[in-house]
Amino acid sequence: MKKFVVILGLIILTVCGVFVLKNFAVKDSNEVVFWTLQMSDFSDYMNGVISDFEKENPNIKIKWIDVPFSEGEKRTLASVLSDNPPDLINLNPDFSATLAQKGALYEIPEENAEQYNQAIINSLKYNGKLYSLPWYATSAVTIYNKDLIDKAGVKIPKTYEEIAEAAPTIKTKTRAYVFLPNITENDTMLKILNKYGVNSPEGVNSEKSVYVFDMFKTLYAKNLIPKESITQTHREALEKYMSENIVLFQAGANFLNMIKENAPSTYSHTDVAPQIVGELGQNDFSLMNFVVPERAKNKDEAIKFALFLTNDKNQLELAKLTNVIAVNKDTLNNEFYTKYSAKDLMAKARVISAKQLNKVEPVLKSSRNQKDVNNLINSAVQNILLNKGETKQILNKLSKDWANILK
């Protein structure tokens, strides 16, 4: 009898052990570890989407981890080089491209991109291959003081040439500067150059490039843009706009709330227009995206969740909670992005921003050592505006230094 009980116990333990191990294996292989950047303020939305996804996909569990923005790149780099990285990570395209260059990302089959704005998908490709999926975008608009524009008797500029043309009249009649271009902040100048088809070391010393640099050099020399233009950022531009020292500046729609809260008088005569363009007429935009590490254990499940996060319904809900622009093409056709009341400035800015996503090509793409490239260009900007040499000579050196960085 004792022998029978022992044998029965061993059988039960074996069966239970197999059951437990099987359950652990299922949980491990189907638990998608998902990292976001600074999304904790929208935890109700995120948890709601996760809950909906898990109900539709009972065999997949989502483990959401929100990472501070300042730690995102460092923690991601460490994780993708490990044997146990997250399955889905929220990043920016520049760092995603860096990881793709290192072979650290999974190539996403392009049939997964059908629900998105095609121009945005094209912007995410690296060497013709897709290594990320978009989540949401922003596209700056021109925020301007309509009273000062009327006082100057000019039309709101649409191009950099029109800015240069209107600047003297605006300065004379309003005592305000047309704008503060913050052209040494990050890749601002490179984005401007891209609007003229200049985006490589081979083209940065071309006649077109000389023309663009000299346009800003003339504005600076004639005191038609603030002297701080070569050192200050968009934050200082915002301050100058709110104090009515500049007539316009380019920023996301979220800056309208800051103006409304901190400078209600200025806000009362503020309006918005499309962003300033160059010769090619395309618009700048910023993007947040998803990547799947090459070593991720649940690639298919991760992509399935990313597609769910960015479906029409979830994109529209996120858009209504924030000031971001959807990347799902069906969401972009929703009246939320196509109609606005004349009294609703935020809605007007949102509609303009969304429409701008239809004209973003050729897109400025990041390259290896992008921060070093930006520093080289920004140094050249300062040297040219401060008249430390002939523009062509400075750009010849920039071309050589840029090419060397990419070798």
BALO-806437 format. One line per 10 residues: number of its first residue (from 1); their letters; for each residue z, x negated, y of N, C-alpha, C. Coordinates in pm, whole numbers, plus 50000, padded with zeros to 5 digits. Example, Ala and Ser with C-alpha at 12.3 -4.5 7.8 and 13.67 -1.06 7.14 Angstrom:
! BALO-806437
1) as) 50780 48681 49431 50780 48770 49550 50780 48680 49670 ~ 50708 48715 49775 50714 48633 49894 50787 48710 50003;
***
This chain:
! BALO-806437
1) mkkfvvilgl) 50000 49916 49879 50000 50000 50000 50000 49914 50124 ~ 50088 49810 50125 50093 49719 50239 49958 49651 50260 ~ 49897 49614 50145 49768 49548 50153 49664 49640 50215 ~ 49669 49770 50177 49574 49868 50232 49594 49883 50382 ~ 49720 49889 50424 49750 49905 50567 49699 49786 50646 ~ 49719 49664 50593 49673 49543 50661 49521 49544 50675 ~ 49452 49579 50566 49305 49583 50569 49257 49687 50668 ~ 49322 49807 50667 49285 49913 50760 49306 49868 50905 ~ 49417 49796 50925 49446 49747 51060 49341 49649 51108 ~ 49297 49560 51017 49195 49462 51053 49063 49530 51087;
11) iiltvcgvfv) 49031 49636 51010 48907 49709 51037 48912 49774 51174 ~ 49029 49837 51204 49045 49904 51334 49035 49802 51447 ~ 49104 49688 51430 49099 49584 51533 48957 49532 51554 ~ 48885 49515 51443 48749 49465 51452 48659 49563 51527 ~ 48671 49692 51489 48591 49796 51554 48625 49804 51702 ~ 48755 49806 51731 48798 49813 51871 48753 49690 51949 ~ 48760 49576 51882 48719 49453 51949 48572 49456 51984 ~ 48491 49503 51889 48347 49514 51915 48321 49612 52028 ~ 48399 49726 52026 48381 49828 52130 48416 49772 52268 ~ 48528 49699 52273 48573 49641 52400 48474 49537 52450;
21) lknfavkdsn) 48431 49448 52362 48336 49345 52400 48205 49406 52447 ~ 48164 49513 52375 48039 49578 52413 48050 49638 52552 ~ 48165 49703 52578 48185 49763 52710 48188 49659 52820 ~ 48255 49548 52793 48260 49440 52893 48121 49384 52917 ~ 48043 49369 52811 47909 49313 52826 47821 49406 52909 ~ 47831 49537 52882 47752 49634 52958 47789 49629 53104 ~ 47921 49628 53130 47966 49625 53269 47919 49500 53339 ~ 47928 49386 53270 47891 49259 53333 47742 49254 53361 ~ 47660 49298 53264 47516 49286 53279 47457 49388 53375 ~ 47534 49496 53407 47481 49601 53493 47560 49617 53623;
31) evvfwtlqms) 47645 49524 53652 47718 49528 53779 47643 49442 53880 ~ 47584 49507 53979 47510 49437 54083 47607 49394 54192 ~ 47620 49264 54209 47704 49211 54316 47619 49203 54443 ~ 47661 49271 54546 47581 49294 54666 47656 49244 54789 ~ 47596 49148 54861 47655 49093 54982 47583 49146 55106 ~ 47661 49185 55206 47604 49219 55336 47665 49130 55443 ~ 47605 49133 55561 47656 49057 55675 47712 49152 55781 ~ 47842 49146 55797 47909 49217 55907 47874 49366 55910 ~ 47885 49432 55796 47856 49576 55789 47982 49660 55766 ~ 48100 49600 55778 48223 49673 55748 48248 49790 55843;
41) dfsdymngvi) 48192 49784 55965 48208 49896 56059 48137 50022 56008 ~ 48047 50004 55914 47973 50118 55860 48007 50138 55712 ~ 48133 50116 55680 48176 50123 55540 48162 50264 55482 ~ 48183 50367 55563 48167 50504 55512 48022 50527 55467 ~ 47929 50480 55551 47788 50494 55515 47755 50413 55389 ~ 47798 50287 55387 47767 50201 55273 47827 50256 55143 ~ 47952 50297 55150 48016 50350 55029 47950 50480 54984 ~ 47902 50558 55079 47832 50681 55045 47701 50655 54973 ~ 47625 50558 55023 47498 50522 54959 47524 50466 54819 ~ 47624 50381 54808 47658 50323 54677 47697 50432 54578;
51) sdfekenpni) 47778 50528 54624 47821 50638 54537 47702 50721 54491 ~ 47611 50750 54584 47491 50828 54549 47405 50754 54447 ~ 47392 50622 54466 47310 50543 54375 47372 50540 54235 ~ 47502 50523 54229 47569 50515 54099 47563 50649 54025 ~ 47562 50760 54098 47548 50891 54034 47410 50906 53972 ~ 47308 50856 54043 47171 50863 53991 47146 50759 53882 ~ 47226 50654 53883 47207 50543 53787 47342 50509 53724 ~ 47391 50595 53632 47526 50578 53576 47547 50447 53501 ~ 47440 50380 53462 47455 50253 53389 47460 50132 53482 ~ 47451 50156 53614 47454 50046 53710 47571 50066 53806;
61) kikwidvpfs) 47652 49965 53822 47762 49967 53918 47733 49867 54030 ~ 47772 49903 54150 47751 49816 54265 47885 49761 54313 ~ 47895 49631 54320 48014 49566 54376 47977 49511 54514 ~ 48023 49581 54618 47985 49546 54755 48087 49451 54817 ~ 48036 49341 54872 48119 49242 54942 48059 49219 55080 ~ 48137 49242 55184 48089 49220 55321 48135 49082 55367 ~ 48040 49002 55411 48065 48863 55450 48059 48851 55603 ~ 48153 48780 55665 48144 48757 55811 48012 48689 55846 ~ 47952 48732 55956 47821 48680 55994 47821 48528 56004 ~ 47928 48473 56060 47936 48328 56082 47940 48248 55952;
71) egekrtlasv) 47977 48313 55842 47988 48244 55713 47871 48273 55620 ~ 47781 48359 55664 47675 48407 55575 47591 48297 55514 ~ 47536 48208 55597 47445 48104 55546 47518 48005 55457 ~ 47637 47963 55499 47713 47864 55421 47750 47919 55284 ~ 47801 48040 55281 47842 48099 55154 47722 48130 55065 ~ 47613 48173 55127 47493 48203 55049 47436 48077 54984 ~ 47428 47970 55063 47373 47844 55009 47456 47796 54890 ~ 47588 47803 54903 47674 47760 54792 47655 47850 54670 ~ 47638 47980 54694 47630 48074 54581 47498 48063 54506 ~ 47386 48048 54578 47257 48047 54510 47237 47920 54428;
81) lsdnppdlin) 47314 47817 54459 47305 47694 54381 47399 47694 54260 ~ 47484 47797 54253 47576 47808 54141 47509 47882 54025 ~ 47582 47894 53914 47529 47965 53798 47562 48114 53803 ~ 47634 48158 53905 47675 48297 53911 47663 48352 54054 ~ 47541 48356 54109 47524 48403 54246 47530 48556 54253 ~ 47543 48612 54373 47529 48757 54387 47388 48798 54344 ~ 47371 48925 54316 47240 48973 54273 47151 49012 54391 ~ 47213 49055 54500 47138 49100 54617 47214 49056 54742 ~ 47142 48987 54834 47207 48932 54952 47131 48974 55077 ~ 47205 49014 55178 47151 49048 55310 47146 48922 55395;
91) lnpdfsatla) 47024 48884 55438 47005 48762 55518 46908 48789 55632 ~ 46884 48687 55713 46775 48694 55811 46653 48622 55754 ~ 46534 48654 55801 46411 48596 55744 46403 48444 55754 ~ 46455 48385 55861 46446 48239 55876 46519 48169 55762 ~ 46642 48211 55735 46718 48146 55628 46662 48182 55492 ~ 46610 48303 55481 46545 48343 55355 46426 48252 55325 ~ 46348 48220 55430 46233 48132 55412 46278 47992 55368 ~ 46390 47946 55424 46444 47816 55386 46479 47814 55238 ~ 46543 47921 55190 46581 47929 55049 46457 47941 54960 ~ 46355 48012 55007 46231 48024 54931 46164 47887 54917;
101) qkgalyeipe) 46169 47808 55025 46112 47673 55021 46181 47586 54917 ~ 46310 47613 54896 46388 47535 54800 46377 47589 54657 ~ 46300 47696 54640 46284 47754 54506 46406 47829 54459 ~ 46491 47874 54553 46617 47939 54517 46608 48090 54508 ~ 46490 48148 54543 46477 48292 54544 46378 48342 54439 ~ 46403 48461 54392 46315 48528 54295 46196 48588 54368 ~ 46077 48570 54313 45958 48631 54373 45954 48779 54337 ~ 45954 48863 54440 45960 49007 54420 45818 49063 54402 ~ 45792 49133 54293 45658 49191 54271 45620 49280 54389 ~ 45499 49266 54439 45461 49331 54563 45449 49483 54550;
111) enaeqynqai) 45441 49534 54428 45437 49680 54415 45568 49745 54462 ~ 45673 49665 54476 45800 49717 54527 45799 49736 54678 ~ 45692 49696 54744 45689 49699 54891 45611 49817 54948 ~ 45573 49911 54864 45485 50018 54909 45547 50111 55013 ~ 45680 50122 55016 45743 50218 55106 45764 50164 55247 ~ 45726 50037 55269 45757 49973 55397 45637 49960 55490 ~ 45666 49941 55618 45565 49906 55717 45495 49778 55671 ~ 45363 49783 55658 45289 49671 55600 45295 49545 55685 ~ 45294 49560 55817 45300 49443 55904 45431 49367 55884 ~ 45538 49439 55860 45668 49376 55836 45667 49303 55702;
121) inslkyngkl) 45608 49365 55600 45598 49297 55470 45518 49169 55484 ~ 45408 49174 55558 45328 49053 55579 45409 48943 55646 ~ 45498 48982 55735 45578 48883 55807 45679 48814 55715 ~ 45715 48879 55606 45816 48824 55516 45759 48731 55410 ~ 45628 48730 55396 45569 48649 55289 45578 48500 55320 ~ 45601 48424 55214 45604 48279 55225 45502 48224 55127 ~ 45403 48150 55179 45292 48100 55097 45223 48214 55022 ~ 45212 48329 55089 45143 48443 55031 45223 48521 54929 ~ 45348 48482 54906 45432 48550 54806 45551 48617 54875 ~ 45601 48723 54811 45709 48801 54869 45841 48763 54803;
131) yslpwyatsa) 45935 48715 54884 46066 48675 54832 46180 48757 54891 ~ 46146 48858 54969 46251 48943 55028 46196 49081 55058 ~ 46287 49175 55076 46253 49311 55116 46324 49341 55247 ~ 46261 49413 55339 46323 49438 55468 46432 49545 55459 ~ 46529 49538 55551 46634 49640 55558 46623 49718 55690 ~ 46630 49647 55801 46615 49714 55931 46565 49613 56033 ~ 46514 49666 56145 46454 49581 56247 46507 49616 56385 ~ 46482 49528 56480 46501 49557 56622 46380 49501 56695 ~ 46344 49564 56804 46232 49516 56885 46266 49540 57031 ~ 46274 49433 57107 46319 49441 57246 46226 49527 57331;
141) vtiynkdlid) 46285 49596 57427 46208 49670 57527 46234 49605 57663 ~ 46156 49644 57762 46179 49597 57898 46271 49697 57969 ~ 46389 49652 58002 46484 49733 58077 46466 49695 58225 ~ 46443 49794 58310 46412 49760 58449 46479 49855 58549 ~ 46496 49804 58670 46556 49879 58780 46444 49949 58857 ~ 46431 50078 58835 46316 50150 58894 46328 50160 59046 ~ 46451 50158 59099 46466 50162 59245 46414 50035 59310 ~ 46444 49920 59247 46395 49793 59302 46244 49781 59286 ~ 46193 49830 59174 46047 49831 59154 45980 49914 59263 ~ 46036 50032 59291 45980 50118 59396 45991 50052 59533;
151) kagvkipkty) 46104 49987 59558 46125 49920 59687 46023 49808 59707 ~ 45992 49738 59599 45894 49629 59607 45752 49683 59617 ~ 45732 49807 59578 45599 49866 59584 45504 49810 59479 ~ 45558 49772 59362 45475 49718 59254 45491 49805 59130 ~ 45399 49788 59037 45410 49855 58908 45493 49768 58815 ~ 45557 49832 58717 45634 49754 58620 45539 49662 58544 ~ 45563 49532 58543 45473 49437 58476 45464 49463 58325 ~ 45345 49444 58272 45324 49459 58128 45301 49325 58059 ~ 45256 49224 58137 45226 49092 58081 45298 48985 58163 ~ 45300 48863 58109 45362 48753 58182 45282 48720 58308;
161) eeiaeaapti) 45151 48740 58301 45068 48719 58420 45105 48818 58530 ~ 45129 48943 58492 45167 49044 58590 45306 49016 58647 ~ 45394 48959 58566 45525 48916 58617 45506 48809 58724 ~ 45422 48709 58694 45398 48600 58789 45336 48654 58919 ~ 45248 48752 58903 45181 48809 59020 45278 48890 59107 ~ 45369 48964 59043 45461 49051 59117 45582 48978 59172 ~ 45614 48861 59117 45737 48790 59152 45754 48764 59301 ~ 45650 48714 59373 45670 48688 59517 45700 48815 59597 ~ 45630 48922 59570 45652 49047 59641 45792 49102 59615 ~ 45833 49097 59488 45968 49144 59451 46075 49063 59523;
171) ktktrayvfl) 46056 48932 59528 46157 48846 59593 46163 48873 59744 ~ 46048 48891 59805 46043 48913 59949 46103 49048 59988 ~ 46070 49153 59912 46108 49288 59951 46244 49333 59898 ~ 46294 49267 59793 46421 49312 59736 46529 49204 59735 ~ 46488 49078 59759 46578 48963 59750 46629 48939 59608 ~ 46571 49009 59514 46607 48989 59373 46496 48911 59303 ~ 46532 48843 59196 46432 48776 59114 46368 48878 59019 ~ 46246 48851 58979 46179 48942 58887 46251 48946 58753 ~ 46289 48829 58700 46369 48824 58577 46425 48685 58556 ~ 46517 48674 58458 46569 48545 58414 46520 48528 58270;
181) pnitendtml) 46422 48442 58247 46356 48439 58115 46434 48371 58003 ~ 46548 48308 58033 46626 48234 57932 46537 48163 57829 ~ 46446 48080 57882 46341 48021 57797 46385 47901 57715 ~ 46513 47863 57723 46561 47757 57634 46667 47811 57538 ~ 46669 47941 57520 46764 48002 57425 46694 48021 57291 ~ 46744 47951 57190 46688 47962 57054 46536 47941 57055 ~ 46460 48039 57006 46315 48021 56996 46239 48107 57097 ~ 46302 48135 57212 46240 48222 57312 46103 48171 57355 ~ 46096 48042 57391 45969 47988 57438 45863 47987 57329 ~ 45905 47962 57207 45810 47962 57096 45753 48103 57074;
191) kilnkygvns) 45837 48204 57093 45789 48342 57080 45688 48375 57190 ~ 45715 48327 57311 45621 48349 57421 45488 48280 57391 ~ 45495 48156 57345 45374 48082 57311 45294 48153 57202 ~ 45365 48210 57104 45298 48280 56995 45216 48398 57046 ~ 45260 48457 57158 45187 48569 57216 45054 48524 57279 ~ 45035 48393 57284 44909 48336 57333 44836 48259 57222 ~ 44883 48278 57100 44818 48213 56987 44857 48068 56967 ~ 44965 48025 57031 45013 47886 57016 45137 47887 56929 ~ 45127 47831 56810 45241 47836 56717 45244 47719 56620 ~ 45185 47607 56659 45179 47492 56569 45182 47363 56650;
201) pegvnseksv) 45216 47251 56586 45212 47123 56658 45071 47087 56703 ~ 44971 47136 56630 44832 47107 56668 44790 47184 56793 ~ 44853 47299 56816 44812 47382 56928 44900 47372 57051 ~ 45016 47307 57037 45112 47309 57147 45069 47222 57265 ~ 44972 47137 57245 44922 47057 57359 44781 47102 57401 ~ 44746 47225 57363 44614 47280 57399 44614 47328 57545 ~ 44496 47358 57595 44484 47408 57732 44557 47541 57749 ~ 44556 47623 57644 44627 47751 57650 44777 47728 57665 ~ 44829 47632 57591 44971 47600 57599 45007 47545 57737 ~ 44924 47455 57789 44946 47400 57923 44950 47513 58026;
211) yvfdmfktly) 44861 47608 58010 44855 47724 58101 44987 47801 58101 ~ 45043 47827 57982 45167 47904 57971 45284 47826 58032 ~ 45296 47699 57997 45406 47617 58051 45395 47606 58203 ~ 45275 47586 58252 45257 47571 58397 45283 47701 58473 ~ 45262 47814 58406 45292 47942 58469 45442 47951 58499 ~ 45523 47911 58404 45668 47911 58426 45711 47799 58521 ~ 45641 47687 58514 45671 47576 58605 45650 47618 58750 ~ 45543 47691 58777 45515 47739 58913 45620 47839 58960 ~ 45656 47931 58873 45761 48029 58908 45892 47958 58941 ~ 45924 47856 58864 46048 47782 58883 46043 47700 59014;
221) aknlipkesi) 45932 47632 59037 45917 47547 59155 45922 47628 59285 ~ 45871 47751 59279 45867 47836 59399 45992 47925 59412 ~ 46090 47897 59327 46217 47973 59330 46193 48123 59309 ~ 46101 48155 59220 46071 48294 59189 46140 48340 59060 ~ 46200 48248 58988 46294 48277 58880 46417 48192 58907 ~ 46536 48236 58864 46658 48162 58892 46655 48020 58835 ~ 46719 47928 58905 46727 47791 58856 46799 47784 58721 ~ 46886 47883 58695 46959 47886 58568 46872 47924 58449 ~ 46746 47953 58474 46656 47996 58367 46644 47894 58255 ~ 46668 47767 58286 46652 47663 58184 46782 47634 58109;
231) tqthrealek) 46889 47707 58142 47016 47683 58073 47083 47811 58025 ~ 47058 47923 58090 47135 48043 58060 47068 48132 57955 ~ 47150 48221 57897 47107 48305 57786 47089 48450 57829 ~ 47057 48535 57733 47039 48677 57763 47167 48743 57811 ~ 47282 48686 57776 47409 48741 57825 47419 48727 57977 ~ 47381 48610 58027 47380 48591 58173 47271 48677 58239 ~ 47160 48695 58167 47055 48782 58220 47107 48925 58234 ~ 47184 48969 58137 47245 49102 58144 47337 49114 58267 ~ 47419 49012 58289 47510 49013 58405 47430 49021 58535 ~ 47323 48944 58543 47241 48945 58666 47171 49079 58683;
241) ymsenivlfq) 47132 49141 58571 47069 49272 58583 47170 49376 58633 ~ 47290 49374 58576 47390 49473 58614 47432 49457 58761 ~ 47426 49334 58812 47460 49311 58953 47336 49322 59043 ~ 47223 49360 58985 47097 49383 59057 47042 49257 59124 ~ 47064 49143 59058 47006 49017 59103 46872 48988 59037 ~ 46842 49060 58931 46709 49054 58870 46662 49197 58849 ~ 46531 49215 58845 46472 49349 58837 46455 49396 58693 ~ 46428 49304 58603 46406 49345 58464 46454 49238 58368 ~ 46482 49281 58247 46503 49185 58138 46473 49252 58006 ~ 46439 49169 57908 46401 49220 57777 46519 49211 57681;
251) aganflnmik) 46549 49324 57617 46662 49327 57525 46651 49449 57436 ~ 46736 49453 57334 46739 49568 57246 46800 49689 57316 ~ 46776 49807 57258 46825 49931 57319 46977 49936 57329 ~ 47046 49859 57242 47192 49861 57246 47248 49810 57378 ~ 47168 49730 57453 47215 49679 57582 47226 49790 57685 ~ 47158 49900 57663 47168 50012 57756 47310 50067 57761 ~ 47375 50071 57646 47514 50118 57643 47605 50026 57723 ~ 47581 49895 57715 47662 49799 57790 47645 49820 57940 ~ 47520 49845 57980 47493 49869 58123 47561 49998 58168 ~ 47549 50101 58086 47608 50231 58119 47759 50221 58135;
261) enapstysht) 47824 50143 58048 47969 50132 58050 48019 50040 58161 ~ 47945 49932 58188 47994 49829 58280 47934 49834 58419 ~ 47819 49900 58432 47754 49909 58564 47687 50045 58577 ~ 47766 50153 58584 47709 50288 58586 47614 50312 58703 ~ 47638 50245 58816 47550 50262 58931 47410 50207 58900 ~ 47406 50088 58840 47278 50029 58801 47211 50113 58693 ~ 47290 50162 58600 47234 50244 58491 47167 50370 58545 ~ 47222 50424 58654 47169 50550 58709 47025 50537 58758 ~ 46981 50414 58789 46840 50395 58824 46772 50292 58734 ~ 46811 50298 58606 46749 50214 58504 46649 50295 58423;
271) dvapqivgel) 46541 50230 58385 46442 50292 58297 46396 50186 58196 ~ 46318 50226 58100 46270 50133 57997 46118 50143 57983 ~ 46058 50033 57940 45914 50025 57918 45890 49932 57799 ~ 45768 49927 57747 45739 49832 57638 45766 49689 57680 ~ 45790 49603 57580 45821 49464 57609 45701 49392 57669 ~ 45729 49284 57738 45625 49202 57801 45543 49133 57692 ~ 45412 49138 57707 45324 49077 57607 45240 48967 57670 ~ 45173 48892 57585 45083 48786 57631 44939 48822 57604 ~ 44858 48721 57586 44714 48740 57570 44677 48823 57448 ~ 44752 48806 57337 44718 48873 57212 44773 49015 57202;
281) gqndfslmnf) 44867 49049 57288 44917 49186 57294 45016 49227 57187 ~ 45062 49132 57102 45156 49171 56998 45300 49166 57049 ~ 45391 49227 56972 45531 49237 57011 45619 49152 56921 ~ 45728 49104 56980 45831 49036 56901 45920 49139 56833 ~ 45978 49100 56723 46081 49184 56661 46173 49094 56579 ~ 46291 49144 56552 46386 49074 56466 46410 49160 56344 ~ 46451 49095 56236 46458 49166 56109 46577 49117 56028 ~ 46637 49208 55953 46734 49172 55849 46673 49215 55716 ~ 46694 49135 55614 46627 49160 55488 46719 49137 55369 ~ 46668 49166 55250 46740 49144 55124 46666 49039 55042;
291) vvperaknkd) 46743 48953 54976 46685 48858 54882 46758 48867 54748 ~ 46688 48826 54644 46745 48820 54509 46740 48674 54464 ~ 46853 48609 54443 46852 48469 54400 46779 48451 54267 ~ 46717 48338 54250 46645 48307 54126 46739 48311 54006 ~ 46866 48274 54027 46963 48270 53917 47041 48399 53901 ~ 47006 48502 53975 47077 48630 53963 47059 48687 53823 ~ 47163 48754 53772 47159 48806 53637 47101 48947 53629 ~ 47096 49017 53741 47054 49158 53740 46944 49181 53843 ~ 46835 49112 53826 46727 49117 53926 46666 49257 53940 ~ 46631 49319 53830 46567 49450 53837 46659 49554 53898;
301) eaikfalflt) 46786 49551 53858 46883 49646 53912 46904 49623 54062 ~ 46904 49496 54102 46923 49462 54244 46808 49516 54328 ~ 46685 49499 54279 46568 49550 54351 46571 49702 54357 ~ 46611 49764 54248 46619 49910 54245 46717 49961 54350 ~ 46830 49892 54365 46929 49932 54465 46877 49907 54607 ~ 46809 49795 54628 46753 49765 54760 46652 49873 54801 ~ 46570 49916 54706 46473 50022 54735 46543 50155 54767 ~ 46654 50180 54700 46731 50301 54726 46795 50295 54865 ~ 46849 50181 54901 46909 50163 55033 46810 50186 55145 ~ 46685 50155 55118 46583 50164 55222 46486 50279 55200;
311) ndknqlelak) 46528 50380 55123 46441 50496 55110 46445 50578 55239 ~ 46360 50678 55248 46344 50756 55370 46478 50814 55418 ~ 46551 50877 55328 46677 50944 55364 46782 50845 55414 ~ 46803 50738 55340 46908 50643 55376 46874 50563 55501 ~ 46745 50534 55521 46704 50466 55644 46730 50553 55766 ~ 46699 50682 55755 46718 50773 55869 46866 50787 55902 ~ 46949 50795 55799 47093 50807 55822 47149 50683 55891 ~ 47105 50565 55846 47151 50442 55909 47104 50434 56053 ~ 46981 50474 56078 46925 50470 56213 47004 50558 56309 ~ 47049 50672 56261 47124 50764 56346 47266 50715 56373;
321) ltnviavnkd) 47315 50626 56288 47448 50568 56309 47444 50446 56399 ~ 47329 50383 56410 47318 50255 56480 47201 50259 56578 ~ 47172 50144 56636 47055 50133 56724 46940 50058 56657 ~ 46944 50044 56526 46840 49968 56457 46717 50054 56434 ~ 46607 49987 56403 46481 50054 56375 46455 50050 56225 ~ 46418 50162 56169 46389 50169 56026 46265 50086 55993 ~ 46253 50048 55867 46135 49975 55820 46058 50057 55717 ~ 46115 50168 55674 46047 50259 55582 45942 50336 55662 ~ 45818 50333 55616 45709 50391 55696 45719 50542 55710 ~ 45776 50610 55610 45796 50755 55623 45903 50786 55727;
331) tlnnefytky) 46010 50707 55729 46115 50726 55829 46060 50704 55968 ~ 45973 50607 55985 45916 50577 56116 45828 50690 56167 ~ 45782 50777 56078 45703 50892 56119 45789 51015 56150 ~ 45921 51003 56127 46012 51112 56158 46019 51132 56309 ~ 46041 51254 56354 46046 51281 56498 46159 51207 56568 ~ 46257 51159 56492 46362 51075 56550 46302 50952 56616 ~ 46187 50906 56564 46120 50789 56618 45991 50822 56695 ~ 45961 50948 56708 45836 50985 56775 45856 51075 56896 ~ 45974 51137 56910 45998 51229 57022 46128 51194 57094 ~ 46132 51225 57223 46255 51204 57298 46258 51294 57421;
341) sakdlmakar) 46377 51325 57465 46395 51401 57588 46385 51306 57707 ~ 46329 51355 57816 46312 51271 57936 46445 51220 57989 ~ 46553 51291 57958 46685 51253 58008 46758 51157 57915 ~ 46703 51134 57799 46770 51050 57698 46706 50911 57695 ~ 46765 50818 57769 46709 50683 57782 46715 50607 57650 ~ 46824 50625 57575 46836 50557 57446 46726 50602 57351 ~ 46699 50732 57350 46594 50783 57261 46457 50731 57303 ~ 46434 50723 57434 46307 50669 57483 46290 50524 57437 ~ 46395 50446 57449 46390 50305 57406 46365 50296 57256 ~ 46429 50386 57180 46411 50385 57035 46266 50415 56997;
351) visakqlnkv) 46206 50513 57061 46067 50550 57031 45972 50436 57067 ~ 45996 50373 57182 45912 50259 57222 45925 50145 57120 ~ 46049 50114 57081 46073 50005 56986 46003 50030 56853 ~ 46015 50152 56803 45953 50185 56675 45802 50174 56682 ~ 45745 50219 56791 45600 50212 56807 45552 50068 56812 ~ 45634 49979 56868 45597 49838 56880 45581 49770 56745 ~ 45645 49824 56641 45634 49763 56508 45493 49775 56451 ~ 45413 49863 56511 45274 49877 56465 45184 49766 56519 ~ 45238 49687 56613 45158 49578 56671 45244 49453 56680 ~ 45263 49386 56566 45347 49265 56563 45273 49143 56510;
361) epvlkssrnq) 45150 49160 56469 45076 49046 56414 44981 48986 56518 ~ 44962 48856 56521 45018 48757 56429 45167 48732 56455 ~ 45243 48735 56347 45388 48718 56353 45423 48571 56359 ~ 45523 48538 56440 45573 48402 56443 45659 48379 56319 ~ 45620 48283 56236 45696 48254 56114 45771 48123 56129 ~ 45889 48120 56069 45969 47998 56077 45910 47891 55986 ~ 45942 47767 56018 45896 47655 55937 46015 47568 55899 ~ 45989 47465 55823 46097 47373 55789 46157 47313 55916 ~ 46289 47293 55913 46359 47232 56027 46335 47312 56157 ~ 46341 47445 56145 46310 47530 56259 46400 47504 56379;
371) kdvnnlinsa) 46528 47481 56355 46619 47455 56467 46581 47328 56541 ~ 46538 47227 56467 46495 47102 56530 46367 47124 56613 ~ 46278 47207 56559 46155 47240 56633 46191 47311 56763 ~ 46282 47408 56755 46325 47481 56875 46382 47385 56979 ~ 46464 47291 56932 46525 47195 57025 46420 47110 57095 ~ 46318 47068 57020 46209 46989 57080 46136 47068 57188 ~ 46104 47193 57156 46031 47277 57251 46117 47303 57375 ~ 46244 47332 57354 46332 47362 57467 46354 47240 57556 ~ 46357 47123 57497 46366 47000 57575 46239 46980 57659 ~ 46124 47012 57599 45997 47001 57673 45994 47100 57789;
381) vqnillnkge) 46046 47221 57766 46053 47320 57874 46130 47266 57992 ~ 46246 47209 57965 46330 47156 58072 46261 47042 58146 ~ 46198 46953 58071 46130 46839 58134 46013 46885 58222 ~ 45941 46986 58176 45826 47036 58252 45873 47109 58377 ~ 45971 47199 58363 46017 47276 58478 46088 47188 58581 ~ 46152 47083 58533 46219 46991 58626 46125 46883 58677 ~ 45997 46896 58640 45891 46808 58690 45918 46660 58656 ~ 45955 46636 58531 45983 46499 58487 45860 46431 58428 ~ 45746 46491 58448 45622 46432 58399 45511 46536 58402 ~ 45389 46490 58377 45277 46582 58370 45291 46672 58247;
391) tkqilnklsk) 45256 46797 58264 45271 46894 58154 45197 46847 58030 ~ 45073 46806 58045 44993 46764 57930 45055 46645 57859 ~ 45108 46552 57935 45170 46433 57876 45295 46471 57796 ~ 45376 46558 57851 45498 46602 57782 45462 46679 57655 ~ 45357 46760 57662 45318 46839 57546 45251 46754 57438 ~ 45185 46646 57477 45130 46553 57377 45243 46492 57295 ~ 45350 46454 57362 45465 46398 57292 45531 46503 57203 ~ 45542 46624 57257 45599 46734 57178 45517 46757 57051 ~ 45386 46755 57063 45299 46777 56948 45324 46673 56838 ~ 45336 46549 56877 45360 46440 56781 45499 46453 56716;
401) dwanilk) 45600 46480 56798 45737 46491 56746 45749 46610 56652 ~ 45684 46720 56688 45688 46840 56605 45621 46812 56469 ~ 45507 46747 56472 45435 46715 56349 45518 46624 56260 ~ 45588 46530 56319 45672 46437 56242 45787 46509 56172 ~ 45842 46608 56238 45953 46685 56177 45907 46759 56052 ~ 45782 46798 56051 45732 46878 55940 45680 46795 55822 ~ 45678 46664 55841 45627 46579 55733 45725 46574 55616;
***
